[in-house]
Amino acid sequence: MVDPHNLSRRSFLLGSSAAAGLLAVGPAKAEGAATLLGPSDSWERLRRLTQGRLVRPGETGYDKAALPNNLRYRSVRPAGVVHCNSAQMVAEVLGWCQDYDVPFAIRGGGHSYSGFSSSHDLVIDMREMHTVRYDEESGEVTVGAGALNGQVYDALRRAGRMITHGRCPTVGAAGFLLGGGIGFNMRRLGMGSDALAKAQIVTADGRVRDIGEKQDSDLFWAIRGGAGGNFGVSTEFTLRTVPCDERITVFRIVWRADTLAVAHALFAAADAAPTALGTRISLGGVTSELGRQGRQVPVTLLGQFAGSEQDLRAILAPVVAVAEPDFADVRELGYWEGQDFLAEPGAPALFRERSTFLPAAPDAAFLKKAFGHLQRWPGTGAHGDLFFFQTGGRINEVPSDATAFVHRSSRWLSVVGISWSEDDVARPEIARRAGAWQDEFYAGLGDLGGVGAFQNFPDIALVDWRQRYYGANLDRLMAVKAAVDPNNLFRYAQSI
């Protein structure tokens, strides 16, 4: 007779990416497993297994532990949240989930755009696995799967090093890396995942694997842009770093007049700039009040330049010749002081974002249409916007099949975003109108030749998401998936 414990732990171990926090759906229950302990005893067993690191509804710390960053999913209340502090503990918890046929989600930073870090059953919270170690001899930094960006920044600041990193300190570093990872350094350093030297992952067979270019190289290829939750539970990442700039110029500049012409000039100036420039150009956010008053859609430039303020102003001179900015905060600072200036708190909010990659900057005709659509914003208590992260440079020097991150021919990553206020929650028709406005706007990005979508910004509304996230690399990703997870144990709403 087959022992149900061995069957579930060795053959049917469930898992998901610690970083992306993706919902795993369990397979059929092993015969007899559910009768081993009663429902309450099973949770007490989990509490003992994790040395008291389980919190359940009504217990101290539950509300904070259960809250996702995207408040659209706050009604998804887990039956328990367990705080793991080691890869072995994660393996034991996954075994418990299989024994009792309990679905789960894995949470790093909890910033999943599509709510994949939320579950009605168990949330496995990785944030106690937040160790960040810098090795001075190799220049590499090793990051635990539960580390948040802010903890990585602190370690790199002390070491005087940098990588491609984001702006939000509460985003999970692992989710950032597994999907590719964008930031103001990407044009000169590449995607965040391009810096990975090696990693550690727990696969469906229960093995803790140390992977790299020479060990499990196909799996190592797959985790660099293949997104979380497809191949196993990533528990550690080692990245190559470079010395950080002594000084950079950071800036936030806003135009509120002649903004159509300003936007056209701004995209041209940024496109022609050296890779030392990293930018985010935002059209909006538009509010109901702005629409009623008939004011122009504002244009905001945010970013950093690895050079002097004087040289930055020379780059932007053609834009300023069109119109003087209404607001400009430009500062020369030390590198990490500059990141403090650029940081986005990332507080919990109600939002939805849809992305695509553009092979060229938007032209004058498209910008005219975009401004018109922004001015027709139907309104929520918050705002809608269209923004662009500047890509290209070093990203596009890497072959599209060198890693799983396939989007290697873009110049811009565009995102249509909407958000709600708490007052809108009781008025679902407002959210529906805003969503329809967003979907129409997003479809129009195809006129620019928009290709694909960014797997770090999972979009539950996509029908062809596999192709849009992974493109020509999908077949190889599916082959890796079949090799390391032949029973498809690691699965969720948008798994490979």
C-alpha positions as CSV (number, residue, x, y, z in Angstrom):
1,M,0.0,0.0,0.0
2,V,1.3,3.4,-0.9
3,D,2.0,5.7,2.1
4,P,0.0,8.9,1.5
5,H,2.7,11.0,3.2
6,N,5.4,9.9,0.8
7,L,3.1,10.2,-2.1
8,S,2.2,13.8,-1.4
9,R,5.6,15.0,-0.2
10,R,7.7,13.4,-2.9
11,S,5.5,13.1,-5.9
12,F,2.9,15.9,-5.4
13,L,4.8,18.7,-3.7
14,L,3.1,21.9,-4.5
15,G,4.8,25.2,-4.9
16,S,5.0,28.7,-6.3
17,S,7.4,31.5,-6.7
18,A,8.3,33.1,-3.4
19,A,8.7,36.3,-5.2
20,A,5.7,36.8,-7.3
21,G,3.3,35.4,-4.7
22,L,1.3,33.2,-7.1
23,L,-1.8,31.2,-6.3
24,A,-1.1,27.5,-6.5
25,V,-4.0,25.1,-7.1
26,G,-3.5,21.7,-5.6
27,P,-4.0,18.4,-7.4
28,A,-6.4,15.6,-6.4
29,K,-6.2,14.8,-2.7
30,A,-4.1,11.7,-1.8
31,E,-6.3,8.9,-0.6
32,G,-6.5,9.0,3.2
33,A,-4.6,12.2,3.6
34,A,-7.5,14.3,4.8
35,T,-8.3,11.8,7.6
36,L,-5.0,12.0,9.3
37,L,-6.0,15.0,11.5
38,G,-9.2,17.0,12.0
39,P,-9.5,20.5,10.5
40,S,-8.4,22.3,13.7
41,D,-5.7,19.8,14.5
42,S,-4.3,20.2,11.0
43,W,-3.8,24.0,11.6
44,E,-2.2,23.3,15.0
45,R,0.1,20.9,13.3
46,L,1.2,23.6,10.9
47,R,1.7,26.0,13.8
48,R,4.0,23.4,15.5
49,L,5.7,22.7,12.2
50,T,6.6,26.4,11.8
51,Q,7.5,27.0,15.4
52,G,4.5,29.3,16.0
53,R,4.9,31.4,12.8
54,L,1.3,30.9,11.8
55,V,-1.3,33.6,12.3
56,R,-5.0,33.1,11.8
57,P,-8.1,35.3,11.7
58,G,-8.6,37.1,15.0
59,E,-5.0,36.7,16.1
60,T,-2.5,39.5,16.7
61,G,-0.8,40.6,13.4
62,Y,-3.3,38.8,11.1
63,D,-4.8,42.0,9.5
64,K,-1.4,43.4,8.6
65,A,-0.2,40.0,7.4
66,A,-3.2,39.4,5.2
67,L,-3.3,42.8,3.5
68,P,-2.1,42.9,-0.2
69,N,-0.6,46.0,-1.7
70,N,-3.4,46.1,-4.4
71,L,-6.5,46.7,-2.3
72,R,-8.7,45.4,-5.1
73,Y,-7.9,42.0,-3.5
74,R,-8.2,42.8,0.1
75,S,-11.5,40.9,0.4
76,V,-9.6,37.7,-0.3
77,R,-9.0,36.8,3.4
78,P,-6.7,33.8,4.0
79,A,-7.5,31.1,6.6
80,G,-3.9,31.5,7.7
81,V,-0.6,33.3,7.0
82,V,2.6,31.5,7.8
83,H,5.9,33.3,8.0
84,C,8.7,31.0,6.8
85,N,12.3,31.6,7.7
86,S,14.2,28.9,5.7
87,A,13.9,26.9,2.6
88,Q,13.5,23.8,4.7
89,M,10.5,25.3,6.4
90,V,9.0,26.3,3.1
91,A,9.3,22.6,2.0
92,E,7.6,21.4,5.2
93,V,4.8,23.9,4.7
94,L,4.3,22.8,1.1
95,G,4.2,19.2,2.3
96,W,1.5,20.2,4.8
97,C,-0.5,21.8,2.1
98,Q,-0.4,18.6,0.0
99,D,-1.3,16.4,3.0
100,Y,-4.4,18.4,3.7
101,D,-5.1,19.5,0.1
102,V,-4.9,23.2,1.0
103,P,-4.4,25.7,-1.8
104,F,-2.0,28.5,-1.1
105,A,-0.3,31.6,-2.4
106,I,3.3,32.6,-1.9
107,R,3.9,36.2,-0.9
108,G,7.1,38.2,-1.1
109,G,6.3,41.9,-1.2
110,G,2.6,41.4,-1.9
111,H,2.6,43.7,-4.9
112,S,1.0,41.3,-7.5
113,Y,-1.0,43.5,-9.9
114,S,-3.4,40.6,-10.4
115,G,-3.8,39.4,-6.8
116,F,-1.7,36.3,-7.2
117,S,-0.2,36.9,-3.7
118,S,-3.7,36.5,-2.1
119,S,-5.5,33.3,-1.2
120,H,-8.7,32.3,0.7
121,D,-6.7,29.4,2.1
122,L,-3.0,29.8,3.1
123,V,-0.6,32.5,2.4
124,I,3.1,31.5,2.7
125,D,4.9,34.7,3.6
126,M,8.6,34.8,2.8
127,R,9.6,38.1,4.3
128,E,11.5,36.5,7.2
129,M,13.9,35.2,4.6
130,H,15.3,38.6,4.0
131,T,19.1,38.2,4.5
132,V,21.2,40.3,2.1
133,R,24.9,39.5,2.0
134,Y,27.5,41.4,0.0
135,D,30.8,39.7,-0.8
136,E,33.6,42.2,-1.3
137,E,35.9,39.8,-3.0
138,S,33.5,38.8,-5.8
139,G,31.5,42.0,-5.9
140,E,28.3,39.9,-5.7
141,V,25.3,40.3,-3.5
142,T,23.2,37.4,-2.3
143,V,19.5,38.2,-1.7
144,G,17.0,36.0,0.2
145,A,13.7,35.4,-1.5
146,G,11.8,37.4,1.1
147,A,13.9,40.5,1.0
148,L,12.2,43.7,-0.1
149,N,13.9,46.2,-2.4
150,G,14.5,48.6,0.4
151,Q,16.6,46.0,2.3
152,V,18.6,45.3,-0.9
153,Y,19.2,49.1,-1.3
154,D,20.5,49.4,2.3
155,A,23.0,46.7,1.7
156,L,24.2,48.1,-1.6
157,R,24.4,51.6,-0.1
158,R,26.8,50.4,2.6
159,A,28.9,48.5,0.0
160,G,29.0,51.5,-2.5
161,R,27.5,49.2,-5.2
162,M,24.5,49.3,-7.6
163,I,22.4,47.1,-9.8
164,T,19.3,47.7,-12.0
165,H,16.6,48.2,-9.4
166,G,13.2,49.7,-9.0
167,R,11.9,52.7,-7.1
168,C,9.5,51.1,-4.6
169,P,11.2,49.9,-1.5
170,T,8.4,47.6,-0.5
171,V,8.4,45.5,-3.7
172,G,9.7,42.0,-3.2
173,A,13.2,41.7,-4.7
174,A,12.6,38.1,-5.9
175,G,9.4,38.9,-7.9
176,F,11.2,41.9,-9.4
177,L,14.1,39.6,-10.6
178,L,12.1,36.6,-11.8
179,G,10.0,38.7,-14.2
180,G,13.0,40.7,-15.6
181,G,13.2,43.8,-13.4
182,I,13.1,47.4,-14.7
183,G,14.7,50.6,-13.3
184,F,16.4,53.8,-14.2
185,N,19.8,51.9,-14.7
186,M,18.4,49.4,-17.2
187,R,19.6,51.2,-20.4
188,R,23.2,51.1,-19.2
189,L,23.2,47.9,-17.1
190,G,20.5,45.8,-18.6
191,M,17.4,44.2,-16.9
192,G,17.7,43.3,-13.3
193,S,17.7,39.6,-14.1
194,D,20.6,40.1,-16.5
195,A,22.8,40.5,-13.4
196,L,22.0,37.1,-11.9
197,A,25.1,35.0,-11.4
198,K,23.4,32.0,-9.7
199,A,20.3,31.2,-7.8
200,Q,18.7,28.6,-5.5
201,I,15.3,27.0,-6.1
202,V,13.2,24.2,-4.7
203,T,11.7,22.2,-7.5
204,A,8.7,19.8,-7.6
205,D,10.8,16.8,-6.7
206,G,11.6,18.5,-3.3
207,R,15.2,19.2,-4.2
208,V,16.9,22.4,-3.3
209,R,19.0,23.2,-6.4
210,D,21.8,25.6,-6.7
211,I,21.6,26.7,-10.4
212,G,23.7,28.8,-12.7
213,E,25.2,28.8,-16.2
214,K,27.0,25.5,-15.6
215,Q,24.5,23.8,-13.4
216,D,20.9,23.3,-14.4
217,S,21.6,25.8,-17.1
218,D,18.2,25.4,-18.7
219,L,16.4,26.1,-15.5
220,F,18.7,29.1,-14.8
221,W,17.8,30.4,-18.2
222,A,14.1,30.1,-17.5
223,I,14.0,31.9,-14.2
224,R,15.6,35.0,-15.7
225,G,12.4,36.4,-17.1
226,G,10.2,33.4,-16.9
227,A,8.2,34.9,-14.0
228,G,7.6,33.3,-10.7
229,G,5.6,30.3,-9.9
230,N,6.3,28.3,-13.0
231,F,9.3,26.1,-12.2
232,G,9.6,26.0,-8.4
233,V,10.1,28.1,-5.3
234,S,13.0,30.5,-5.7
235,T,14.7,30.9,-2.3
236,E,17.9,32.9,-3.0
237,F,19.6,35.0,-5.8
238,T,23.2,36.0,-6.3
239,L,23.8,39.1,-8.5
240,R,26.8,40.8,-10.0
241,T,27.1,44.4,-8.9
242,V,29.0,47.4,-10.1
243,P,30.4,50.4,-8.2
244,C,27.8,53.1,-7.8
245,D,28.2,56.5,-9.3
246,E,29.7,59.1,-7.0
247,R,27.2,61.7,-8.2
248,I,24.1,61.6,-10.4
249,T,21.6,64.2,-11.4
250,V,18.0,63.3,-10.5
251,F,14.9,65.2,-11.6
252,R,11.2,65.7,-11.5
253,I,10.0,68.2,-14.1
254,V,6.3,69.0,-14.9
255,W,4.8,70.9,-17.9
256,R,1.2,72.1,-17.8
257,A,1.2,74.3,-21.0
258,D,1.7,73.4,-24.6
259,T,1.9,69.8,-23.4
260,L,1.3,68.1,-26.7
261,A,4.2,69.8,-28.3
262,V,6.3,69.3,-25.1
263,A,5.6,65.6,-25.1
264,H,6.7,65.2,-28.8
265,A,9.9,67.1,-28.1
266,L,10.5,65.2,-24.9
267,F,10.3,61.8,-26.5
268,A,12.7,62.9,-29.3
269,A,15.2,64.3,-26.8
270,A,15.1,61.1,-24.6
271,D,15.5,58.8,-27.6
272,A,18.6,60.7,-28.7
273,A,20.2,60.7,-25.3
274,P,23.0,58.5,-24.1
275,T,22.2,55.4,-22.0
276,A,23.3,57.3,-18.9
277,L,19.8,58.8,-19.0
278,G,17.0,56.8,-17.4
279,T,13.5,58.3,-17.7
280,R,9.8,57.8,-17.0
281,I,7.5,60.0,-18.9
282,S,3.9,60.4,-17.7
283,L,0.9,61.9,-19.5
284,G,-1.5,62.6,-16.7
285,G,-2.7,61.6,-14.2
286,V,-6.0,63.1,-15.2
287,T,-8.7,63.7,-12.6
288,S,-12.4,64.5,-12.9
289,E,-11.6,68.1,-11.7
290,L,-9.0,68.6,-14.5
291,G,-11.6,67.5,-17.1
292,R,-14.3,69.9,-15.7
293,Q,-11.9,72.8,-15.8
294,G,-10.8,72.1,-19.3
295,R,-7.1,72.2,-18.3
296,Q,-4.4,70.6,-20.4
297,V,-3.1,67.1,-19.5
298,P,0.2,67.5,-17.7
299,V,3.5,66.0,-18.7
300,T,5.9,64.8,-16.0
301,L,9.5,63.7,-16.5
302,L,11.1,61.7,-13.7
303,G,14.5,60.0,-13.7
304,Q,18.2,60.1,-13.3
305,F,21.2,61.0,-15.4
306,A,24.7,59.6,-14.7
307,G,26.3,63.0,-15.4
308,S,26.1,66.6,-14.4
309,E,23.1,68.9,-14.2
310,Q,24.6,71.1,-16.9
311,D,24.8,68.1,-19.3
312,L,21.2,67.1,-18.4
313,R,19.9,70.6,-19.2
314,A,21.7,70.4,-22.6
315,I,19.8,67.2,-23.4
316,L,16.5,68.8,-22.4
317,A,17.2,72.2,-24.1
318,P,15.0,71.4,-27.2
319,V,12.1,70.6,-24.8
320,V,12.5,73.7,-22.7
321,A,12.6,75.7,-26.0
322,V,9.0,74.5,-26.6
323,A,7.8,75.5,-23.2
324,E,9.3,76.4,-19.8
325,P,8.4,73.8,-17.2
326,D,5.9,74.8,-14.5
327,F,7.8,72.9,-11.9
328,A,11.4,71.6,-11.9
329,D,13.3,69.9,-9.1
330,V,16.7,69.0,-10.4
331,R,19.5,68.0,-8.0
332,E,23.0,66.6,-8.2
333,L,23.4,64.0,-5.4
334,G,25.3,61.0,-4.3
335,Y,23.9,57.9,-6.0
336,W,21.9,56.5,-3.1
337,E,20.8,59.9,-2.0
338,G,19.4,60.3,-5.5
339,Q,17.5,57.0,-5.1
340,D,15.9,58.4,-1.9
341,F,14.7,61.4,-4.0
342,L,13.2,59.0,-6.7
343,A,11.7,56.5,-4.3
344,E,8.0,55.8,-4.6
345,P,6.5,54.7,-1.2
346,G,4.1,52.1,-2.9
347,A,1.4,52.4,-0.2
348,P,-1.6,50.0,-0.6
349,A,-4.1,51.4,-3.1
350,L,-6.8,50.4,-5.6
351,F,-5.3,50.2,-9.1
352,R,-5.1,48.4,-12.4
353,E,-2.4,48.7,-15.0
354,R,-2.0,47.3,-18.5
355,S,1.3,47.3,-20.4
356,T,2.9,46.7,-23.8
357,F,6.4,47.3,-25.3
358,L,6.9,49.8,-28.1
359,P,9.5,49.6,-30.8
360,A,9.6,53.4,-31.2
361,A,8.6,56.5,-29.3
362,P,5.0,57.6,-29.9
363,D,4.7,60.0,-32.9
364,A,2.8,63.3,-33.1
365,A,-0.3,61.7,-34.4
366,F,-0.5,59.1,-31.7
367,L,0.2,61.7,-29.0
368,K,-2.7,63.8,-30.3
369,K,-5.0,60.8,-30.0
370,A,-3.6,59.9,-26.6
371,F,-4.2,63.4,-25.2
372,G,-7.7,63.4,-26.5
373,H,-8.4,60.1,-24.8
374,L,-7.0,61.3,-21.6
375,Q,-9.2,64.4,-21.7
376,R,-12.2,62.0,-22.0
377,W,-11.4,60.3,-18.7
378,P,-14.8,59.3,-17.2
379,G,-13.5,59.8,-13.7
380,T,-13.0,58.0,-10.5
381,G,-12.1,59.5,-7.1
382,A,-8.4,59.1,-8.1
383,H,-6.9,59.3,-11.6
384,G,-6.0,57.7,-15.0
385,D,-2.7,58.1,-16.9
386,L,-0.5,56.9,-19.6
387,F,3.2,56.5,-18.8
388,F,6.3,55.2,-20.5
389,F,9.5,53.7,-19.1
390,Q,12.5,54.2,-21.4
391,T,14.1,50.9,-22.4
392,G,16.6,50.1,-25.2
393,G,20.3,50.4,-24.6
394,R,22.0,47.5,-22.9
395,I,18.7,45.6,-22.7
396,N,18.6,45.3,-26.5
397,E,22.3,44.4,-26.8
398,V,21.4,41.0,-25.3
399,P,20.0,38.4,-27.7
400,S,16.3,37.8,-27.2
401,D,16.9,34.1,-26.5
402,A,19.9,34.6,-24.2
403,T,17.5,34.5,-21.2
404,A,13.8,33.9,-20.8
405,F,13.2,37.7,-20.9
406,V,12.3,38.1,-24.6
407,H,11.5,41.8,-25.0
408,R,14.8,42.9,-26.4
409,S,13.8,45.2,-29.3
410,S,11.7,47.8,-27.5
411,R,12.4,51.5,-27.0
412,W,9.7,52.2,-24.4
413,L,7.5,50.2,-22.1
414,S,4.0,51.8,-22.0
415,V,1.4,51.4,-19.3
416,V,-2.2,52.6,-19.1
417,G,-3.1,53.0,-15.5
418,I,-6.2,53.7,-13.5
419,S,-6.9,53.9,-9.8
420,W,-9.8,54.3,-7.5
421,S,-10.5,56.1,-4.2
422,E,-12.2,54.5,-1.2
423,D,-15.3,56.4,-2.0
424,D,-15.6,54.6,-5.3
425,V,-15.7,51.2,-3.8
426,A,-19.4,51.4,-3.1
427,R,-20.1,52.6,-6.7
428,P,-19.0,49.7,-9.0
429,E,-20.3,51.5,-12.1
430,I,-17.6,54.0,-11.7
431,A,-14.9,51.4,-11.8
432,R,-16.6,49.7,-14.8
433,R,-16.6,53.0,-16.8
434,A,-12.9,53.6,-15.9
435,G,-12.0,50.0,-16.9
436,A,-13.8,50.4,-20.3
437,W,-11.9,53.7,-20.8
438,Q,-8.6,51.9,-20.0
439,D,-9.3,48.9,-22.2
440,E,-10.1,51.2,-25.2
441,F,-6.9,53.2,-24.6
442,Y,-4.9,50.0,-24.2
443,A,-6.2,48.6,-27.5
444,G,-5.1,51.8,-29.2
445,L,-1.5,51.2,-28.2
446,G,-1.5,48.6,-31.0
447,D,-1.5,51.5,-33.5
448,L,2.0,52.2,-32.3
449,G,3.1,48.6,-33.0
450,G,2.9,47.6,-29.3
451,V,4.3,44.1,-28.8
452,G,3.8,41.8,-25.9
453,A,3.2,42.7,-22.3
454,F,5.5,42.8,-19.2
455,Q,5.3,39.7,-17.1
456,N,6.3,41.7,-14.0
457,F,3.0,43.6,-14.5
458,P,0.6,40.6,-14.7
459,D,-2.6,41.4,-16.5
460,I,-5.5,39.1,-15.7
461,A,-7.5,40.6,-18.6
462,L,-5.1,39.3,-21.3
463,V,-6.3,36.3,-23.3
464,D,-3.1,35.5,-25.1
465,W,-0.9,36.2,-22.1
466,R,1.6,33.3,-22.7
467,Q,2.5,34.7,-26.1
468,R,2.5,38.3,-25.0
469,Y,4.7,37.7,-21.9
470,Y,7.2,35.2,-23.5
471,G,7.0,35.4,-27.3
472,A,9.5,33.3,-29.2
473,N,10.8,31.9,-25.9
474,L,7.6,30.2,-25.0
475,D,8.4,26.8,-26.5
476,R,11.7,26.5,-24.6
477,L,10.0,27.6,-21.4
478,M,7.4,24.9,-21.8
479,A,10.1,22.4,-22.4
480,V,11.9,23.4,-19.2
481,K,8.6,23.3,-17.3
482,A,7.9,19.8,-18.6
483,A,11.4,18.7,-17.5
484,V,11.4,20.1,-13.9
485,D,7.7,19.9,-13.2
486,P,6.2,17.1,-15.3
487,N,3.0,16.8,-13.3
488,N,2.3,20.6,-13.5
489,L,2.3,21.0,-9.7
490,F,3.4,24.6,-9.9
491,R,0.4,26.3,-11.4
492,Y,-1.8,29.4,-11.1
493,A,-4.0,31.5,-13.2
494,Q,-1.3,32.5,-15.6
495,S,1.3,29.7,-15.4
496,I,3.1,28.3,-18.3
